[in-house]
Amino acid sequence: MDVKQIHYKDTYSIRHQMLRPGRPIETCYFEGDDDELSFHLGAYIDGNLASVASFYLRSHPSIIEEQHQYQLRGMATLPEHQRKGLSQALLQTAFPIIRNNHVNLVWCNARALATGFYEKVGFEKKSDIFEIPDVGPHYLMVKTI
Ligand SMILES: CC(C)(COP(=O)(O)OP(=O)(O)OC[C@H]1O[C@@H](n2cnc3c(N)ncnc32)[C@H](O)[C@@H]1OP(=O)(O)O)[C@@H](O)C(=O)NCCC(=O)NCCS
C-alpha cells in the first residue's frame, strides 16, 4: 500500500461512490477543497486508489481549547478494502503534516455509523447526535495530535 498526496478532484470517484451515491458529481466538491492549506491523501493498492481523506485548516465554532484546528472530511475506503488499515494509514500520514502547520487539534463531523472507527483511532465524541441534511446523523468528534 502507498499513501500519496493527491489532487482534490482525484477524491471524487470514491467520494461519489461512498459518500454521495446517486447524487450529482458536483456534490463531491467540498468547500475549501482548493484552499492553499487544504490537503488530500489517497491510499493505493496495486496502483489503484482505494481510500481517501481530506484536511482543511478550519476551526469549529464550539471548540475553544485550541485556536487553530484542522477539519477532517471525506474519509472513505472502498468496501473491498475496508478494515485493512488504509484510513488509519492516511491519518498517520496526515497528523505530522498538520503538526508541521503548528496545529494540534483535528475535528470531524462523524457519521453515526462510522464513530466506531473514529474511536478506534483516538477521536472522542464532543456533541449529542445531530442531523446533517441529505447525509444523516452525525457526532462532532475531536482528537488532539
Ligand atoms: C469508516 C471508514 C472510512 C473506515 O475505513 P477503513 O479503511 O476500513 O478503516 P481502517 O481499516 O483503517 O480501520 C482502523 C481501525 O478501525 C476499525 N474500524 C473500521 N471501521 C470500523 C467501524 N465501522 N466500527 C468499529 N471499528 C472500525 C478497524 O477494524 C481498525 O481496527 P484495528 O486497528 O483494531 O484493526 C470506512 O468504513 C468507510 O469508508 N465507510 C463508509 C464511508 C463513511 O462512513 N465514511 C466516514 C464519513 S464521516
Ligand as a Chemical Component Dictionary entry (heavy atoms), coordinates in Angstrom:
data_LIG
# 
_chem_comp.id                   LIG 
_chem_comp.type                 NON-POLYMER 
_chem_comp.pdbx_formal_charge   0 
_chem_comp.three_letter_code    LIG 
# 
loop_
_chem_comp_atom.comp_id 
_chem_comp_atom.atom_id 
_chem_comp_atom.alt_atom_id 
_chem_comp_atom.type_symbol 
_chem_comp_atom.charge 
_chem_comp_atom.model_Cartn_x 
_chem_comp_atom.model_Cartn_y 
_chem_comp_atom.model_Cartn_z 
_chem_comp_atom.pdbx_ordinal 
LIG C1  C1  C 0 -15.205 4.422  8.245  1  
LIG C2  C2  C 0 -14.192 4.006  7.157  2  
LIG C3  C3  C 0 -13.654 5.257  6.471  3  
LIG C4  C4  C 0 -13.033 3.238  7.835  4  
LIG O1  O1  O 0 -12.067 2.952  6.822  5  
LIG P1  P1  P 0 -11.116 1.654  6.878  6  
LIG O2  O2  O 0 -10.052 1.874  5.848  7  
LIG O3  O3  O 0 -11.948 0.436  6.762  8  
LIG O4  O4  O 0 -10.544 1.775  8.352  9  
LIG P2  P2  P 0 -9.221  1.041  8.935  10 
LIG O5  O5  O 0 -9.105  -0.293 8.312  11 
LIG O6  O6  O 0 -8.059  1.962  8.845  12 
LIG O7  O7  O 0 -9.666  0.896  10.452 13 
LIG C5  C5  C 0 -8.844  1.252  11.553 14 
LIG C6  C6  C 0 -9.367  0.533  12.788 15 
LIG O8  O8  O 0 -10.755 0.860  12.995 16 
LIG C7  C7  C 0 -11.557 -0.321 12.963 17 
LIG N1  N1  N 0 -12.816 0.015  12.280 18 
LIG C8  C8  C 0 -13.009 0.319  10.986 19 
LIG N2  N2  N 0 -14.308 0.592  10.741 20 
LIG C9  C9  C 0 -14.945 0.441  11.933 21 
LIG C10 C10 C 0 -16.293 0.595  12.338 22 
LIG N3  N3  N 0 -17.272 0.968  11.494 23 
LIG N4  N4  N 0 -16.592 0.366  13.652 24 
LIG C11 C11 C 0 -15.639 -0.020 14.532 25 
LIG N5  N5  N 0 -14.313 -0.145 14.207 26 
LIG C12 C12 C 0 -13.992 0.082  12.916 27 
LIG C13 C13 C 0 -10.751 -1.320 12.160 28 
LIG O9  O9  O 0 -11.115 -2.637 12.458 29 
LIG C14 C14 C 0 -9.342  -0.989 12.607 30 
LIG O10 O10 O 0 -9.104  -1.558 13.888 31 
LIG P3  P3  P 0 -7.795  -2.429 14.197 32 
LIG O11 O11 O 0 -6.656  -1.434 14.120 33 
LIG O12 O12 O 0 -8.026  -2.987 15.545 34 
LIG O13 O13 O 0 -7.740  -3.450 13.110 35 
LIG C15 C15 C 0 -14.857 3.042  6.136  36 
LIG O14 O14 O 0 -15.584 2.046  6.825  37 
LIG C16 C16 C 0 -15.817 3.719  5.152  38 
LIG O15 O15 O 0 -15.413 4.181  4.094  39 
LIG N6  N6  N 0 -17.110 3.762  5.495  40 
LIG C17 C17 C 0 -18.129 4.327  4.604  41 
LIG C18 C18 C 0 -17.970 5.820  4.401  42 
LIG C19 C19 C 0 -18.016 6.562  5.740  43 
LIG O16 O16 O 0 -18.932 6.390  6.540  44 
LIG N7  N7  N 0 -17.009 7.422  5.957  45 
LIG C20 C20 C 0 -16.933 8.230  7.174  46 
LIG C21 C21 C 0 -17.586 9.542  6.914  47 
LIG S1  S1  S 0 -17.655 10.508 8.420  48 
# 
loop_
_chem_comp_bond.comp_id 
_chem_comp_bond.atom_id_1 
_chem_comp_bond.atom_id_2 
_chem_comp_bond.value_order 
_chem_comp_bond.pdbx_ordinal 
LIG C1  C2  SING 1  
LIG C2  C3  SING 2  
LIG C2  C4  SING 3  
LIG C2  C15 SING 4  
LIG C4  O1  SING 5  
LIG O1  P1  SING 6  
LIG P1  O2  DOUB 7  
LIG P1  O3  SING 8  
LIG P1  O4  SING 9  
LIG O4  P2  SING 10 
LIG P2  O5  DOUB 11 
LIG P2  O6  SING 12 
LIG P2  O7  SING 13 
LIG O7  C5  SING 14 
LIG C5  C6  SING 15 
LIG C6  O8  SING 16 
LIG C6  C14 SING 17 
LIG O8  C7  SING 18 
LIG C7  N1  SING 19 
LIG C7  C13 SING 20 
LIG N1  C8  SING 21 
LIG N1  C12 SING 22 
LIG C8  N2  DOUB 23 
LIG N2  C9  SING 24 
LIG C9  C10 SING 25 
LIG C9  C12 DOUB 26 
LIG C10 N3  SING 27 
LIG C10 N4  DOUB 28 
LIG N4  C11 SING 29 
LIG C11 N5  DOUB 30 
LIG N5  C12 SING 31 
LIG C13 O9  SING 32 
LIG C13 C14 SING 33 
LIG C14 O10 SING 34 
LIG O10 P3  SING 35 
LIG P3  O11 DOUB 36 
LIG P3  O12 SING 37 
LIG P3  O13 SING 38 
LIG C15 O14 SING 39 
LIG C15 C16 SING 40 
LIG C16 O15 DOUB 41 
LIG C16 N6  SING 42 
LIG N6  C17 SING 43 
LIG C17 C18 SING 44 
LIG C18 C19 SING 45 
LIG C19 O16 DOUB 46 
LIG C19 N7  SING 47 
LIG N7  C20 SING 48 
LIG C20 C21 SING 49 
LIG C21 S1  SING 50 
# 
